[in-house]
Amino acid sequence: MDLFGARRLDDLKHIEATLKRCAKAAGATLLNVHLHHFTPNGGVSGVAVLAESHISIHSWPEADYAALDVFMCGDAEPEKCIEILREAFSVRDVVVKTHHRGAELSDLKWQAAAQHKSAPVRLKGVRRPKRAA
């Protein structure tokens, strides 16, 4: 998500509370929130670590802009974060792009990988380390 014309992008407590609200609304399990406040511009970079993946934020308050990745799996509903973020940051415009990670892999490849404890796709020329006997 890209947030344009956004406010309160330098407010650590507000950002943390908003990420927590997003996780709860999406039905995700919050594990930890870590935010870093940059000076002198006041931008914030951080992540809400979820059992279902993460929500990351990078803000540029001097441009009233923030970029977020809302990455979730399982039964979580990441789309429920959109209105929370729009309201929390008094956003003028929101651009949402959806990317379904791993969509190229069939369920059978994932099942096979789980049974063999190996990655379903390997890069050519990359060698696996040999296991000790």
Phi, psi and omega in degrees: 000141172246130178250122179247143181067035184269154180239166177060032182278359177245007184264097185303314182296320179294317179296315179299313179299321180293317178297322178295319177298318179299312181301314181296313181299325182280352182078025180264161181259110180284128178257319184192153173236130175229123180234146176236130181259121181268148174236150009269350187282344177085007179297159181231137170235139180183180184212142166258113180276127183242153173299332181267002175137248185196166167233121178246153179221142172223121184240148176233085184298332180293340178249004183053041186228142172218146175243131180231145170246123178246098189245114183219153177230182179071220183271002180297151182239083185300333181298341179289349178281338188302306183292327177298314180293319179302313181289314186298326183251014178046052189287137175281313181221144177234135173242123180245128175238131182255133177229119180267096182294140178076006183298336181286341181269134178282159177302326181295322179295321179294319179295318179296319179296319180296322180290324184261359180055041178226161179292140181289339180225135179239146176282139178295138178088355178263123183264141174279140176294144179284142178275143177290142182280000000 
